[in-house]
Amino acid sequence: MRQSWGLYRYLIFLALITLNIKTINLKLLVAKKNFLLLAIMVGFVGIGLGIFTMFSTINSVLEP
């Protein structure tokens, strides 16, 4: 009887570790997704700023 109780405790311990790892992986996926969205937004702002700078420079060259 005592050996089976130890086996049950071991299985519960493994289940808790597995749940904890899945929770950590889920948090990591959410963090990666948020970082990717932030990188995409920063990229679009950079592209917009570059287009604005390019057209304002061309405008300055054409109209002295």
N, C-alpha and C positions, 0 to 999 in steps of 0.2 A: 504493500500500500504506500509505503514511504517513497519508493522509487517512482511510482506513477505521479505522486504529488510534485516531485522534483521535475518530472517531465512536463507537467502542466505549467509549472512556474517558468520553465525554460521556453515553452511555446508561447506563453503570454509575453515574456520578455522579447522574443523574436518578433511577435506581432506589433508590439509597441515601437520597437526600433524601425520596423518597416513603415509604419504609419508616420513616424517622425521624419524618415528620409523622404517619403512622398510629400510631406508638408514642406520640407526644405526645398525640394525640387520644384514644387509649385510656386513658392515664393521667388525662386531664382528665375523661373520662366516669366513671371509677372515683371520682375525687375528688368530682365532683358527686353521684354516687349516695350516697357516704358522708355528705356534708354534708346531703343530703335526709333520710337516715335519722336523723341526729342532730337535725335540726330537728323531725322528726315525734316523736321521743322527748321532746324538750324541751317540745313542745306538749302532749303527753299528761300530762307531769308538771305543767305549768302548769294544765291543766284539772282534774286531780285535786286540786291544792292549792286551786284556787278553789272546788271543790265542798266540800272539807273546811272551808274557812273559812266558806262560806255556811251550812253545817249547824251548825257550832259557834257561829256568831253567832245563828242562830235558836234554838238550844238555850239559849244564855245569856239571850235575851230571854224565852223561855217559862218558864224556871226561875230566878227571881231569887235 
